[in-house]
Amino acid sequence: MTTVQANLTYYKEVNEQIRSIADSEITIDKVIGQRYLGCGSSGKTITIHGTAGNGLGQYLNGSTIEVFGNAQEAVGDTMNEGDIIIHGSVGDACGYSMRGGRIFIKGDCGYRGGIHMKAYQEHFPVIVIGGRAGSFLGEYLAGGMILVLGIGQNGAYPVSNFCGTGMHGGKIVLRCDRAPDGLPPQVLVNEATVDDLAEITPYIKTFCCHFGGDAAEILGHKYHVLTPNPEAGYHQMYIYET
């Protein structure tokens, strides 16, 4: 294992040093907002202590990044494969256009988490948020799954405004006592079925392996699933008429 001391070093220099390391296990200590850590990497296990700056794990291609602290905006932007594990909270646009892999967040997620997420062939992106999420969660969602556990919310709806706006694929699973209202007509909401619970169980078990907690207790609460409404989708077509 190789250790890099970030301290006040400029982010470009830190990233150049990381890319030059042949070791598959890298620890980055004393991170103070350095951006783009682990971008595009594959085959690495990167452990970060401190607060990761914008663009953590952008275009990630198979590495595992674990942050013992918070992370700023655009975590996992357009990532293809791998895991990002955050022992804290993240800023806005986490998982933007994410195409594969998994992001586990112990705390909260800012605005527009999972915007433009999509699935392709064997690639199925997943974001698991332990706390709550800000507005526009899953905006324009096209594939994959966003799971919000609402831990510490006492069963309250764990998302701010405009959840699922423009979604046309994938699903959003919310741990809350009552189904959310005020959703756009293009979004259906139903109480989770046995099959839905079976699908989310492995992700909750992995979440608890990373952060602690009782998976059975978390699963024992009510969940609601948001999916696109095929009867009220975005079917408008623009046709040239003479």
Backbone as CSV, one residue per row, in Angstrom:
resi,resn,N_x,N_y,N_z,CA_x,CA_y,CA_z,C_x,C_y,C_z
1,MET,0.837,-1.199,0.000,0.000,0.000,0.000,0.873,1.250,0.000
2,THR,0.489,2.242,-0.807,1.211,3.506,-0.892,0.338,4.610,-0.306
3,THR,0.943,5.495,0.489,0.212,6.600,1.109,0.656,7.928,0.516
4,VAL,-0.331,8.747,0.177,-0.096,10.101,-0.339,-0.607,11.098,0.690
5,GLN,0.194,12.097,1.013,-0.219,13.157,1.926,-0.684,14.355,1.095
6,ALA,-1.989,14.623,1.120,-2.524,15.699,0.289,-2.252,17.069,0.898
7,ASN,-2.655,17.257,2.160,-2.481,18.542,2.847,-2.979,19.698,1.965
8,LEU,-2.164,20.691,1.727,-2.546,21.846,0.913,-1.999,21.766,-0.513
9,THR,-1.571,20.579,-0.918,-1.037,20.407,-2.267,-2.137,20.630,-3.306
10,TYR,-1.809,21.328,-4.384,-2.758,21.621,-5.451,-3.288,20.312,-6.036
11,TYR,-4.576,20.308,-6.389,-5.219,19.052,-6.776,-4.562,18.388,-7.988
12,LYS,-4.064,19.165,-8.945,-3.421,18.565,-10.114,-2.181,17.775,-9.721
13,GLU,-1.421,18.303,-8.789,-0.210,17.609,-8.348,-0.562,16.332,-7.595
14,VAL,-1.618,16.388,-6.783,-2.045,15.184,-6.065,-2.466,14.105,-7.051
15,ASN,-3.248,14.478,-8.050,-3.716,13.496,-9.021,-2.589,12.947,-9.880
16,GLU,-1.635,13.764,-10.223,-0.474,13.267,-10.971,0.304,12.246,-10.157
17,GLN,0.417,12.506,-8.873,1.118,11.566,-8.009,0.355,10.248,-7.912
18,ILE,-0.970,10.330,-7.784,-1.787,9.114,-7.687,-1.663,8.289,-8.962
19,ARG,-1.737,8.938,-10.118,-1.661,8.211,-11.389,-0.298,7.566,-11.623
20,SER,0.723,8.094,-10.978,2.074,7.543,-11.169,2.339,6.316,-10.297
21,ILE,1.431,6.007,-9.375,1.637,4.908,-8.438,1.186,3.592,-9.058
22,ALA,2.066,2.612,-9.091,1.732,1.301,-9.663,0.979,0.421,-8.666
23,ASP,1.127,0.695,-7.386,0.477,-0.091,-6.339,-1.040,-0.061,-6.529
24,SER,-1.698,-1.184,-6.294,-3.153,-1.253,-6.454,-3.904,-0.714,-5.245
25,GLU,-3.216,-0.546,-4.104,-3.851,-0.002,-2.898,-3.193,1.321,-2.550
26,ILE,-4.009,2.363,-2.525,-3.505,3.718,-2.289,-4.338,4.374,-1.192
27,THR,-3.660,4.987,-0.235,-4.326,5.783,0.795,-3.942,7.249,0.607
28,ILE,-4.944,8.117,0.642,-4.697,9.556,0.535,-5.126,10.194,1.847
29,ASP,-4.168,10.720,2.575,-4.438,11.313,3.882,-4.535,12.839,3.789
30,LYS,-5.246,13.406,4.778,-5.332,14.862,4.958,-5.822,15.566,3.690
31,VAL,-6.898,15.026,3.129,-7.501,15.618,1.937,-8.328,16.830,2.349
32,ILE,-8.101,17.943,1.663,-8.785,19.201,1.997,-9.408,19.754,0.717
33,GLY,-10.396,19.038,0.174,-11.138,19.524,-0.979,-10.464,19.335,-2.320
34,GLN,-9.417,18.552,-2.403,-8.787,18.299,-3.710,-9.791,17.613,-4.643
35,ARG,-9.839,18.069,-5.885,-10.833,17.617,-6.851,-10.349,16.425,-7.681
36,TYR,-11.326,15.720,-8.267,-11.106,14.695,-9.297,-10.281,13.502,-8.828
37,LEU,-10.303,13.211,-7.546,-9.530,12.081,-7.032,-10.075,10.765,-7.596
38,GLY,-9.196,9.944,-8.100,-9.580,8.627,-8.609,-10.284,8.635,-9.945
39,CYS,-10.346,9.759,-10.618,-11.083,9.842,-11.885,-10.583,8.835,-12.912
40,GLY,-11.525,8.119,-13.519,-11.215,7.216,-14.613,-10.389,5.999,-14.237
41,SER,-10.156,5.771,-12.970,-9.252,4.688,-12.582,-9.939,3.322,-12.620
42,SER,-9.134,2.300,-12.746,-9.622,0.927,-12.714,-8.603,0.071,-11.974
43,GLY,-9.090,-0.961,-11.302,-8.199,-1.900,-10.645,-7.502,-1.373,-9.406
44,LYS,-7.996,-0.255,-8.843,-7.381,0.327,-7.661,-8.346,0.287,-6.475
45,THR,-7.773,0.257,-5.282,-8.539,0.486,-4.059,-7.971,1.741,-3.425
46,ILE,-8.766,2.800,-3.423,-8.301,4.109,-2.983,-9.052,4.490,-1.716
47,THR,-8.317,4.714,-0.646,-8.901,5.107,0.637,-8.539,6.558,0.907
48,ILE,-9.555,7.360,1.190,-9.372,8.805,1.371,-9.798,9.199,2.780
49,HIS,-8.946,9.980,3.441,-9.268,10.525,4.757,-9.333,12.040,4.637
50,GLY,-10.511,12.589,4.913,-10.707,14.022,4.796,-11.937,14.321,3.966
51,THR,-12.001,15.524,3.399,-13.134,15.948,2.579,-12.714,15.972,1.116
52,ALA,-13.309,15.086,0.328,-12.987,15.013,-1.100,-13.690,16.128,-1.852
53,GLY,-12.987,16.762,-2.787,-13.551,17.850,-3.557,-14.435,17.384,-4.701
54,ASN,-14.827,18.329,-5.565,-15.734,18.039,-6.674,-15.181,16.952,-7.597
55,GLY,-16.104,16.181,-8.177,-15.729,15.218,-9.204,-15.026,13.978,-8.709
56,LEU,-15.191,13.612,-7.461,-14.598,12.373,-6.954,-15.064,11.197,-7.807
57,GLY,-14.124,10.423,-8.327,-14.478,9.212,-9.049,-15.207,9.429,-10.369
58,GLN,-15.066,10.602,-10.985,-15.657,10.785,-12.304,-15.119,9.735,-13.282
59,TYR,-16.003,9.209,-14.117,-15.640,8.213,-15.136,-14.963,6.989,-14.525
60,LEU,-15.256,6.699,-13.271,-14.652,5.544,-12.604,-14.900,4.292,-13.436
61,ASN,-13.880,3.462,-13.566,-13.976,2.325,-14.477,-13.604,1.009,-13.792
62,GLY,-13.970,0.874,-12.526,-13.770,-0.403,-11.852,-13.062,-0.336,-10.521
63,SER,-12.516,0.811,-10.152,-11.852,0.935,-8.853,-12.878,1.036,-7.726
64,THR,-12.386,0.862,-6.504,-13.178,1.114,-5.307,-12.581,2.321,-4.596
65,ILE,-13.424,3.301,-4.317,-12.995,4.501,-3.597,-13.798,4.584,-2.302
66,GLU,-13.099,4.685,-1.174,-13.779,4.797,0.117,-13.298,6.071,0.817
67,VAL,-14.266,6.909,1.197,-13.963,8.208,1.802,-14.421,8.212,3.256
68,PHE,-13.471,8.440,4.162,-13.804,8.584,5.574,-13.945,10.073,5.858
69,GLY,-15.097,10.584,5.470,-15.409,12.004,5.558,-16.506,12.318,4.562
70,ASN,-16.686,13.601,4.239,-17.686,14.028,3.280,-17.073,14.175,1.890
71,ALA,-17.945,14.339,0.897,-17.505,14.613,-0.471,-18.375,15.723,-1.044
72,GLN,-17.787,16.502,-1.927,-18.503,17.636,-2.493,-19.309,17.219,-3.727
73,GLU,-19.485,18.117,-4.701,-20.387,17.876,-5.816,-19.843,16.869,-6.831
74,ALA,-20.809,16.292,-7.606,-20.521,15.448,-8.777,-19.732,14.188,-8.449
75,VAL,-20.003,13.573,-7.310,-19.404,12.277,-7.007,-19.865,11.252,-8.049
76,GLY,-18.928,10.502,-8.625,-19.286,9.437,-9.553,-19.886,9.906,-10.857
77,ASP,-19.624,11.129,-11.250,-20.137,11.666,-12.517,-19.759,10.747,-13.681
78,THR,-20.769,10.211,-14.384,-20.586,9.388,-15.581,-19.721,8.159,-15.312
79,MET,-19.740,7.642,-14.089,-18.941,6.455,-13.796,-19.512,5.235,-14.519
80,ASN,-18.615,4.302,-14.863,-18.995,3.102,-15.602,-19.113,1.874,-14.715
81,GLU,-18.204,1.758,-13.746,-18.105,0.526,-12.967,-17.297,0.817,-11.711
82,GLY,-17.525,0.015,-10.670,-16.791,0.180,-9.418,-17.698,0.613,-8.286
83,ASP,-17.109,0.860,-7.122,-17.848,1.276,-5.934,-17.255,2.563,-5.379
84,ILE,-18.144,3.455,-4.931,-17.742,4.632,-4.168,-18.493,4.584,-2.846
85,ILE,-17.758,4.656,-1.753,-18.322,4.499,-0.402,-17.986,5.753,0.389
86,ILE,-19.009,6.452,0.855,-18.827,7.731,1.537,-19.300,7.609,2.982
87,HIS,-18.377,7.732,3.930,-18.732,7.673,5.352,-19.116,9.077,5.844
88,GLY,-20.034,9.675,5.170,-20.464,11.039,5.475,-21.568,11.413,4.513
89,SER,-21.635,12.681,4.109,-22.645,13.157,3.171,-21.983,13.647,1.894
90,VAL,-22.808,13.838,0.845,-22.297,14.317,-0.444,-23.086,15.544,-0.880
91,GLY,-22.491,16.309,-1.805,-23.132,17.506,-2.320,-24.091,17.203,-3.470
92,ASP,-24.270,18.174,-4.360,-25.239,18.070,-5.446,-24.729,17.170,-6.576
93,ALA,-25.693,16.723,-7.404,-25.419,16.004,-8.654,-24.577,14.752,-8.450
94,CYS,-24.759,14.062,-7.354,-24.078,12.785,-7.144,-24.605,11.764,-8.155
95,GLY,-23.704,11.068,-8.828,-24.117,10.068,-9.802,-24.662,10.633,-11.094
96,TYR,-24.307,11.856,-11.426,-24.786,12.477,-12.663,-24.421,11.605,-13.875
97,SER,-25.430,11.224,-14.661,-25.239,10.394,-15.859,-24.493,9.095,-15.559
98,MET,-24.599,8.617,-14.350,-23.940,7.372,-13.944,-24.429,6.224,-14.818
99,ARG,-23.506,5.388,-15.303,-23.852,4.327,-16.241,-23.665,2.931,-15.674
100,GLY,-23.052,2.822,-14.510,-22.819,1.526,-13.891,-22.131,1.720,-12.554
101,GLY,-21.985,0.636,-11.803,-21.346,0.720,-10.494,-22.320,1.085,-9.395
102,ARG,-21.755,1.312,-8.208,-22.584,1.575,-7.035,-21.970,2.700,-6.203
103,ILE,-22.844,3.538,-5.643,-22.427,4.578,-4.710,-23.207,4.364,-3.410
104,PHE,-22.486,4.231,-2.308,-23.096,4.080,-0.989,-22.762,5.319,-0.152
105,ILE,-23.789,5.964,0.384,-23.625,7.201,1.151,-24.233,6.987,2.537
106,LYS,-23.433,7.125,3.562,-23.943,6.920,4.916,-24.930,8.012,5.314
107,GLY,-24.647,9.261,4.935,-25.468,10.389,5.360,-26.435,10.844,4.292
108,ASP,-26.407,12.154,4.008,-27.377,12.770,3.111,-26.771,13.058,1.747
109,CYS,-27.660,13.328,0.791,-27.267,13.676,-0.577,-27.903,15.017,-0.929
110,GLY,-27.166,15.885,-1.619,-27.690,17.192,-2.003,-28.702,17.112,-3.128
111,TYR,-28.876,18.220,-3.853,-29.847,18.302,-4.941,-29.417,17.466,-6.148
112,ARG,-30.410,17.041,-6.915,-30.226,16.391,-8.209,-29.350,15.138,-8.135
113,GLY,-29.500,14.381,-7.072,-28.832,13.088,-7.009,-29.381,12.163,-8.085
114,GLY,-28.489,11.466,-8.793,-28.917,10.487,-9.789,-29.509,11.064,-11.056
115,ILE,-29.309,12.356,-11.313,-29.862,12.953,-12.531,-29.269,12.269,-13.768
116,HIS,-30.141,11.927,-14.712,-29.737,11.319,-15.982,-29.064,9.950,-15.816
117,MET,-29.237,9.287,-14.683,-28.703,7.922,-14.569,-29.316,7.030,-15.636
118,LYS,-28.547,6.047,-16.098,-29.040,5.163,-17.145,-28.405,3.778,-17.002
119,ALA,-29.092,2.753,-17.481,-28.567,1.391,-17.482,-28.352,0.948,-18.916
120,TYR,-27.354,0.074,-19.119,-27.075,-0.391,-20.475,-26.531,-1.808,-20.414
121,GLN,-27.227,-2.723,-21.103,-26.850,-4.131,-21.138,-26.635,-4.648,-19.711
122,GLU,-25.419,-5.121,-19.376,-25.210,-5.679,-18.040,-24.932,-4.612,-16.985
123,HIS,-24.825,-3.371,-17.393,-24.494,-2.297,-16.459,-25.768,-1.759,-15.807
124,PHE,-25.789,-1.744,-14.470,-26.966,-1.316,-13.718,-26.492,-0.442,-12.556
125,PRO,-26.595,0.871,-12.670,-26.094,1.757,-11.617,-27.037,1.805,-10.418
126,VAL,-26.456,1.927,-9.237,-27.238,1.982,-7.996,-26.637,3.050,-7.081
127,ILE,-27.502,3.886,-6.521,-27.112,4.818,-5.470,-27.920,4.477,-4.223
128,VAL,-27.248,4.289,-3.100,-27.914,4.046,-1.813,-27.582,5.206,-0.885
129,ILE,-28.623,5.898,-0.422,-28.475,7.077,0.445,-29.020,6.714,1.820
130,GLY,-28.188,6.800,2.841,-28.623,6.399,4.167,-29.576,7.374,4.827
131,GLY,-29.368,8.665,4.600,-30.206,9.683,5.229,-31.319,10.153,4.322
132,ARG,-31.247,11.426,3.906,-32.267,11.983,3.027,-31.610,12.642,1.829
133,ALA,-32.430,13.005,0.847,-31.936,13.598,-0.392,-32.615,14.941,-0.639
134,GLY,-31.918,15.813,-1.363,-32.467,17.112,-1.701,-33.426,17.050,-2.879
135,SER,-33.825,18.212,-3.376,-34.802,18.312,-4.458,-34.267,17.731,-5.763
136,PHE,-35.211,17.375,-6.636,-34.929,16.854,-7.977,-34.162,15.532,-7.956
137,LEU,-34.372,14.725,-6.925,-33.759,13.401,-6.915,-34.250,12.605,-8.125
138,GLY,-33.325,11.981,-8.854,-33.712,11.147,-9.988,-34.301,11.913,-11.153
139,GLU,-33.943,13.172,-11.304,-34.452,13.972,-12.422,-34.004,13.339,-13.748
140,TYR,-34.942,13.139,-14.670,-34.673,12.521,-15.978,-34.066,11.123,-15.846
141,LEU,-34.394,10.427,-14.773,-33.865,9.082,-14.574,-34.244,8.182,-15.747
142,ALA,-33.255,7.481,-16.305,-33.492,6.611,-17.448,-33.237,5.142,-17.138
143,GLY,-32.565,4.836,-16.028,-32.280,3.450,-15.684,-31.568,3.352,-14.360
144,GLY,-31.433,2.132,-13.861,-30.790,1.932,-12.569,-31.751,2.144,-11.417
145,MET,-31.197,2.257,-10.220,-32.029,2.392,-9.031,-31.402,3.355,-8.029
146,ILE,-32.256,4.162,-7.424,-31.867,5.033,-6.316,-32.658,4.575,-5.096
147,LEU,-31.957,4.278,-4.023,-32.569,3.790,-2.789,-32.271,4.775,-1.670
148,VAL,-33.330,5.337,-1.071,-33.175,6.308,0.011,-33.743,5.691,1.292
149,LEU,-32.868,5.461,2.269,-33.270,4.726,3.468,-33.882,5.607,4.545
150,GLY,-33.644,6.901,4.501,-34.275,7.799,5.465,-33.963,7.465,6.911
151,ILE,-32.771,6.965,7.176,-32.404,6.625,8.554,-32.381,7.900,9.402
152,GLY,-33.044,7.858,10.532,-33.143,9.025,11.401,-34.295,9.947,11.081
153,GLN,-35.096,9.619,10.074,-36.219,10.471,9.670,-37.542,10.046,10.309
154,ASN,-37.514,8.982,11.083,-38.715,8.508,11.793,-39.890,8.246,10.861
155,GLY,-39.595,7.682,9.707,-40.652,7.313,8.777,-41.130,8.432,7.875
156,ALA,-40.586,9.636,8.011,-41.015,10.760,7.173,-40.483,10.609,5.756
157,TYR,-41.140,11.268,4.821,-40.710,11.278,3.425,-39.293,11.826,3.349
158,PRO,-38.313,11.060,2.819,-36.902,11.437,2.948,-36.322,12.221,1.769
159,VAL,-37.174,12.889,0.979,-36.712,13.641,-0.187,-37.374,15.013,-0.165
160,SER,-36.661,16.023,-0.661,-37.267,17.357,-0.779,-38.172,17.403,-2.010
161,ASN,-38.277,18.534,-2.673,-39.278,18.727,-3.720,-38.884,18.101,-5.059
162,PHE,-39.908,17.863,-5.887,-39.752,17.504,-7.309,-39.026,16.176,-7.527
163,CYS,-39.277,15.219,-6.692,-38.656,13.906,-6.855,-39.153,13.244,-8.143
164,GLY,-38.215,12.708,-8.924,-38.571,11.956,-10.125,-39.019,12.785,-11.308
165,THR,-38.816,14.098,-11.272,-39.247,14.943,-12.385,-38.582,14.491,-13.690
166,GLY,-39.387,14.192,-14.682,-38.865,13.794,-15.985,-38.367,12.369,-16.071
167,MET,-38.542,11.561,-15.022,-38.014,10.199,-15.097,-38.772,9.390,-16.148
168,HIS,-38.043,8.566,-16.909,-38.657,7.745,-17.935,-38.074,6.329,-17.947
169,GLY,-37.377,5.975,-16.896,-36.841,4.635,-16.732,-36.308,4.460,-15.328
170,GLY,-35.924,3.230,-14.988,-35.362,2.982,-13.661,-36.406,3.050,-12.567
171,LYS,-35.925,3.106,-11.323,-36.849,3.198,-10.188,-36.178,3.926,-9.027
172,ILE,-37.015,4.532,-8.203,-36.589,5.184,-6.967,-37.331,4.498,-5.830
173,VAL,-36.594,3.992,-4.849,-37.191,3.275,-3.723,-36.969,4.104,-2.463
174,LEU,-38.066,4.399,-1.757,-38.028,5.280,-0.591,-38.532,4.539,0.638
175,ARG,-37.780,4.626,1.698,-38.194,4.034,2.986,-38.950,5.108,3.763
176,CYS,-40.275,5.018,3.759,-41.112,6.015,4.443,-42.484,5.418,4.712
177,ASP,-43.166,5.989,5.692,-44.436,5.417,6.139,-45.569,5.630,5.153
178,ARG,-45.574,6.783,4.463,-46.663,7.096,3.546,-46.133,7.405,2.154
179,ALA,-46.955,7.094,1.172,-46.564,7.383,-0.202,-46.488,8.891,-0.410
180,PRO,-45.469,9.368,-1.120,-45.376,10.808,-1.382,-46.500,11.271,-2.292
181,ASP,-46.928,12.524,-2.096,-47.920,13.104,-2.994,-47.273,14.253,-3.761
182,GLY,-48.020,14.800,-4.711,-47.491,15.902,-5.498,-46.489,15.494,-6.557
183,LEU,-46.396,14.196,-6.849,-45.475,13.739,-7.885,-46.038,14.075,-9.266
184,PRO,-45.191,14.231,-10.289,-45.689,14.492,-11.638,-46.497,13.310,-12.152
185,PRO,-47.418,13.542,-13.100,-48.267,12.446,-13.599,-47.483,11.349,-14.295
186,GLN,-46.254,11.642,-14.706,-45.439,10.630,-15.378,-44.802,9.638,-14.410
187,VAL,-45.073,9.795,-13.111,-44.456,8.941,-12.097,-45.527,8.186,-11.328
188,LEU,-45.405,6.874,-11.282,-46.278,6.031,-10.468,-45.619,5.769,-9.125
189,VAL,-46.416,5.640,-8.070,-45.888,5.272,-6.761,-46.728,4.141,-6.193
190,ASN,-46.046,3.097,-5.731,-46.711,1.936,-5.153,-45.929,1.453,-3.947
191,GLU,-46.637,0.827,-3.028,-45.942,0.201,-1.903,-45.100,-0.956,-2.431
192,ALA,-43.907,-1.123,-1.850,-42.977,-2.150,-2.319,-43.575,-3.546,-2.192
193,THR,-43.358,-4.351,-3.219,-43.804,-5.735,-3.220,-42.720,-6.638,-2.623
194,VAL,-43.035,-7.899,-2.486,-42.050,-8.875,-2.022,-40.850,-8.914,-2.973
195,ASP,-41.125,-8.835,-4.267,-40.037,-8.840,-5.247,-39.176,-7.582,-5.132
196,ASP,-39.815,-6.441,-4.887,-39.057,-5.203,-4.695,-38.126,-5.321,-3.490
197,LEU,-38.643,-5.856,-2.398,-37.826,-6.007,-1.190,-36.672,-6.982,-1.419
198,ALA,-36.938,-8.037,-2.179,-35.867,-8.990,-2.495,-34.779,-8.310,-3.328
199,GLU,-35.174,-7.399,-4.209,-34.193,-6.706,-5.056,-33.304,-5.771,-4.242
200,ILE,-33.876,-5.074,-3.246,-33.085,-4.097,-2.491,-32.312,-4.727,-1.337
201,THR,-32.662,-5.939,-0.939,-32.017,-6.567,0.222,-30.489,-6.642,0.108
202,PRO,-29.910,-7.083,-1.020,-28.438,-7.138,-1.090,-27.776,-5.775,-0.905
203,TYR,-28.408,-4.715,-1.409,-27.824,-3.377,-1.283,-27.882,-2.878,0.164
204,ILE,-28.958,-3.209,0.866,-29.055,-2.822,2.272,-28.051,-3.602,3.113
205,LYS,-27.863,-4.871,2.807,-26.862,-5.666,3.528,-25.460,-5.101,3.295
206,THR,-25.167,-4.719,2.058,-23.862,-4.127,1.763,-23.709,-2.791,2.466
207,PHE,-24.767,-1.979,2.466,-24.754,-0.704,3.188,-24.384,-0.922,4.650
208,CYS,-25.012,-1.911,5.288,-24.737,-2.182,6.706,-23.331,-2.736,6.910
209,CYS,-22.811,-3.480,5.948,-21.429,-3.951,6.045,-20.461,-2.782,6.041
210,HIS,-20.747,-1.759,5.253,-19.872,-0.591,5.180,-20.002,0.320,6.400
211,PHE,-21.233,0.534,6.858,-21.492,1.601,7.826,-22.057,1.124,9.164
212,GLY,-22.325,-0.159,9.284,-22.957,-0.656,10.492,-24.471,-0.583,10.378
213,GLY,-25.146,-1.102,11.374,-26.603,-1.126,11.359,-27.130,-2.532,11.172
214,ASP,-28.413,-2.673,11.412,-29.089,-3.963,11.351,-29.908,-4.015,10.071
215,ALA,-29.480,-4.821,9.115,-30.176,-4.887,7.834,-31.618,-5.346,8.000
216,ALA,-31.839,-6.305,8.873,-33.199,-6.807,9.079,-34.104,-5.713,9.633
217,GLU,-33.568,-4.910,10.540,-34.371,-3.811,11.112,-34.694,-2.771,10.043
218,ILE,-33.724,-2.436,9.210,-33.952,-1.450,8.150,-34.977,-1.983,7.151
219,LEU,-34.885,-3.257,6.818,-35.817,-3.853,5.877,-37.225,-4.005,6.456
220,GLY,-37.336,-3.976,7.772,-38.622,-4.199,8.415,-39.592,-3.046,8.324
221,HIS,-39.205,-1.939,7.705,-40.072,-0.769,7.582,-40.771,-0.766,6.218
222,LYS,-41.687,0.163,6.054,-42.424,0.264,4.802,-41.591,0.993,3.747
223,TYR,-41.702,0.535,2.502,-41.013,1.149,1.371,-42.026,1.485,0.276
224,HIS,-41.711,2.550,-0.475,-42.520,2.905,-1.633,-41.609,3.004,-2.862
225,VAL,-42.141,2.580,-3.998,-41.358,2.493,-5.230,-41.947,3.443,-6.271
226,LEU,-41.088,4.289,-6.826,-41.478,5.209,-7.888,-40.968,4.662,-9.216
227,THR,-41.858,4.566,-10.195,-41.507,4.095,-11.531,-42.203,4.977,-12.567
228,PRO,-41.714,4.976,-13.809,-42.384,5.759,-14.843,-43.783,5.220,-15.141
229,ASN,-44.685,6.105,-15.454,-46.053,5.741,-15.818,-46.134,5.580,-17.341
230,PRO,-46.285,4.366,-17.844,-46.292,4.177,-19.304,-47.493,4.812,-19.989
231,GLU,-48.554,5.088,-19.213,-49.755,5.695,-19.796,-49.669,7.213,-19.863
232,ALA,-48.684,7.777,-19.208,-48.582,9.251,-19.176,-47.143,9.679,-19.400
233,GLY,-46.445,8.932,-20.244,-45.040,9.213,-20.482,-44.828,10.398,-21.400
234,TYR,-43.593,10.592,-21.774,-43.203,11.733,-22.599,-43.245,11.301,-24.062
235,HIS,-44.471,11.286,-24.626,-44.669,10.735,-25.962,-44.793,11.809,-27.042
236,GLN,-44.704,13.057,-26.682,-44.922,14.109,-27.672,-43.882,14.028,-28.802
237,MET,-44.349,14.137,-30.023,-43.456,14.122,-31.173,-43.640,15.409,-31.961
238,TYR,-42.573,15.889,-32.530,-42.618,17.106,-33.323,-42.570,16.704,-34.805
239,ILE,-43.650,16.969,-35.518,-43.803,16.522,-36.892,-43.945,17.745,-37.797
240,TYR,-43.161,17.736,-38.852,-43.247,18.832,-39.817,-44.511,18.670,-40.647
241,GLU,-45.306,19.707,-40.711,-46.523,19.676,-41.504,-46.445,20.713,-42.606
242,THR,-46.855,20.328,-43.787,-46.863,21.266,-44.903,-48.196,22.022,-44.956
